[in-house]
Amino acid sequence: MSFLLSENRENDLWGYWKRYEEYFESVRDRMPPGALKLALSLEWYDFSVHTCPHDSRLEECRIIEVNPDPGGPIPFHCSLEVKLCGGFQDGIICLRYPRLLGYNIHSLDCEHGMGDWLYDEFRLSDNGHLLHEIEWADGGRWLIEADDIEFNWRPFEAEIGSK
Protein backbone atom coordinates (compact mmCIF):
# COMPACT_ATOMS: atom_id res chain seq x y z
CA MET A 1 0.00 0.00 0.00
CA SER A 2 1.46 3.33 -1.03
CA PHE A 3 -0.02 6.75 -1.57
CA LEU A 4 2.54 9.32 -2.71
CA LEU A 5 5.25 7.32 -4.47
CA SER A 6 5.86 7.47 -8.22
CA GLU A 7 3.52 4.63 -9.13
CA ASN A 8 0.63 6.81 -7.91
CA ARG A 9 1.77 10.13 -9.39
CA GLU A 10 0.92 9.28 -12.99
CA ASN A 11 -2.69 8.43 -12.20
CA ASP A 12 -4.50 10.63 -9.74
CA LEU A 13 -2.02 12.26 -7.34
CA TRP A 14 -4.62 14.45 -5.66
CA GLY A 15 -6.85 11.46 -5.08
CA TYR A 16 -3.93 9.57 -3.56
CA TRP A 17 -3.02 12.63 -1.45
CA LYS A 18 -6.59 12.73 -0.12
CA ARG A 19 -6.41 9.00 0.74
CA TYR A 20 -3.04 9.61 2.45
CA GLU A 21 -4.63 12.33 4.60
CA GLU A 22 -7.54 10.01 5.41
CA TYR A 23 -5.08 7.22 6.26
CA PHE A 24 -3.27 9.57 8.65
CA GLU A 25 -6.46 10.52 10.36
CA SER A 26 -7.20 6.81 10.89
CA VAL A 27 -3.76 6.11 12.47
CA ARG A 28 -3.11 9.49 14.07
CA ASP A 29 -3.31 8.20 17.65
CA ARG A 30 -0.87 5.35 16.90
CA MET A 31 1.67 7.21 14.73
CA PRO A 32 4.92 8.10 16.54
CA PRO A 33 5.03 11.83 17.37
CA GLY A 34 8.05 12.76 15.22
CA ALA A 35 6.63 11.05 12.14
CA LEU A 36 3.18 12.51 12.74
CA LYS A 37 4.63 16.02 12.99
CA LEU A 38 6.55 15.66 9.72
CA ALA A 39 3.75 13.96 7.81
CA LEU A 40 1.21 16.61 8.79
CA SER A 41 3.63 19.45 8.12
CA LEU A 42 2.92 21.21 4.83
CA GLU A 43 6.61 22.10 4.62
CA TRP A 44 7.65 18.44 4.44
CA TYR A 45 5.84 17.96 1.12
CA ASP A 46 6.10 21.51 -0.30
CA PHE A 47 8.91 21.33 -2.85
CA SER A 48 9.41 25.12 -2.65
CA VAL A 49 10.37 25.00 1.05
CA HIS A 50 14.07 24.65 1.84
CA THR A 51 13.53 22.12 4.65
CA CYS A 52 11.60 19.75 2.35
CA PRO A 53 13.72 16.67 1.49
CA HIS A 54 12.61 16.61 -2.18
CA ASP A 55 15.67 16.98 -4.47
CA SER A 56 18.05 16.51 -1.52
CA ARG A 57 21.21 14.50 -2.09
CA LEU A 58 22.53 11.82 0.21
CA GLU A 59 25.74 12.74 1.99
CA GLU A 60 25.87 10.07 4.64
CA CYS A 61 23.93 7.10 5.94
CA ARG A 62 25.09 5.42 9.15
CA ILE A 63 23.76 2.45 11.06
CA ILE A 64 24.95 2.59 14.65
CA GLU A 65 24.77 -0.25 17.14
CA VAL A 66 23.86 1.26 20.48
CA ASN A 67 24.64 -0.20 23.87
CA PRO A 68 22.38 1.85 26.14
CA ASP A 69 23.35 0.04 29.34
CA PRO A 70 26.88 -1.48 29.23
CA GLY A 71 26.83 -4.63 31.33
CA GLY A 72 23.17 -4.12 32.18
CA PRO A 73 19.95 -5.87 31.22
CA ILE A 74 18.94 -3.44 28.44
CA PRO A 75 19.84 -5.05 25.08
CA PHE A 76 21.75 -3.54 22.20
CA HIS A 77 19.78 -1.92 19.42
CA CYS A 78 20.56 -0.08 16.18
CA SER A 79 19.80 3.46 15.15
CA LEU A 80 20.02 5.01 11.69
CA GLU A 81 21.26 8.47 10.82
CA VAL A 82 20.85 10.07 7.40
CA LYS A 83 22.50 13.32 6.38
CA LEU A 84 21.26 15.09 3.24
CA CYS A 85 22.35 18.20 1.39
CA GLY A 86 19.07 20.06 0.96
CA GLY A 87 17.50 20.43 -2.46
CA PHE A 88 18.36 24.15 -2.59
CA GLN A 89 21.94 23.32 -1.51
CA ASP A 90 21.76 25.86 1.27
CA GLY A 91 21.59 23.56 4.27
CA ILE A 92 21.77 20.11 5.79
CA ILE A 93 18.82 17.88 6.63
CA CYS A 94 19.56 15.36 9.36
CA LEU A 95 17.19 12.47 9.97
CA ARG A 96 17.62 10.08 12.87
CA TYR A 97 15.67 6.92 13.56
CA PRO A 98 16.46 6.34 17.27
CA ARG A 99 15.57 2.64 17.36
CA LEU A 100 15.88 0.87 14.03
CA LEU A 101 13.71 -2.23 13.81
CA GLY A 102 14.36 -3.21 10.20
CA TYR A 103 15.40 -1.78 6.87
CA ASN A 104 15.62 -2.60 3.19
CA ILE A 105 17.92 -0.43 1.11
CA HIS A 106 17.56 -1.30 -2.54
CA SER A 107 19.27 0.23 -5.55
CA LEU A 108 19.97 -1.37 -8.91
CA ASP A 109 22.31 1.39 -10.08
CA CYS A 110 24.07 3.76 -7.71
CA GLU A 111 27.32 3.97 -9.65
CA HIS A 112 26.90 7.76 -9.73
CA GLY A 113 25.23 8.10 -6.35
CA MET A 114 21.64 7.73 -5.25
CA GLY A 115 20.48 10.80 -7.14
CA ASP A 116 17.90 13.12 -5.71
CA TRP A 117 15.40 12.19 -3.00
CA LEU A 118 12.19 12.14 -5.00
CA TYR A 119 9.24 11.10 -2.87
CA ASP A 120 8.54 9.57 0.51
CA GLU A 121 5.69 8.63 2.76
CA PHE A 122 5.07 7.53 6.32
CA ARG A 123 2.90 4.54 7.23
CA LEU A 124 2.50 2.07 10.08
CA SER A 125 3.81 -1.48 9.81
CA ASP A 126 1.66 -4.47 10.70
CA ASN A 127 3.46 -4.39 14.07
CA GLY A 128 2.43 -0.77 14.65
CA HIS A 129 5.89 0.69 14.04
CA LEU A 130 6.81 3.56 11.77
CA LEU A 131 7.48 2.68 8.13
CA HIS A 132 9.24 5.37 6.13
CA GLU A 133 9.55 4.63 2.42
CA ILE A 134 11.85 6.80 0.33
CA GLU A 135 12.18 6.81 -3.44
CA TRP A 136 15.43 8.00 -5.06
CA ALA A 137 16.06 9.29 -8.59
CA ASP A 138 18.35 6.35 -9.38
CA GLY A 139 15.35 4.03 -8.97
CA GLY A 140 16.39 3.02 -5.48
CA ARG A 141 13.91 2.46 -2.67
CA TRP A 142 14.53 2.53 1.04
CA LEU A 143 12.07 1.06 3.48
CA ILE A 144 12.88 1.88 7.10
CA GLU A 145 11.03 0.47 10.08
CA ALA A 146 11.73 2.30 13.32
CA ASP A 147 10.19 3.53 16.54
CA ASP A 148 10.14 7.15 15.30
CA ILE A 149 12.04 9.76 13.29
CA GLU A 150 13.83 12.91 14.41
CA PHE A 151 14.36 15.83 12.01
CA ASN A 152 16.86 18.66 12.09
CA TRP A 153 17.60 21.36 9.50
CA ARG A 154 20.79 23.42 9.64
CA PRO A 155 21.48 26.21 7.14
CA PHE A 156 25.05 26.22 5.87
CA GLU A 157 25.80 29.45 7.79
CA ALA A 158 25.15 27.50 10.99
CA GLU A 159 27.43 24.72 9.76
CA ILE A 160 30.28 27.19 9.12
CA GLY A 161 29.74 28.91 12.47
CA SER A 162 29.95 25.61 14.38
CA LYS A 163 33.41 24.69 13.08
WOSULNOR-V11221 format. One record per helix or strand of 3 or more residues. SS is the DSSP state (alpha for helix, beta for strand). FROM is the first residue (numbers start at 1). LEN is the number of residues. Records with the same first field share a line. If there is no record, write none. Layout:
SS = FROM-LEN, FROM-LEN
This chain:
alpha = 6-4, 13-15, 33-8, 42-4, 156-6
beta = 57-10, 77-9, 91-16, 116-9, 130-7, 141-6, 150-6
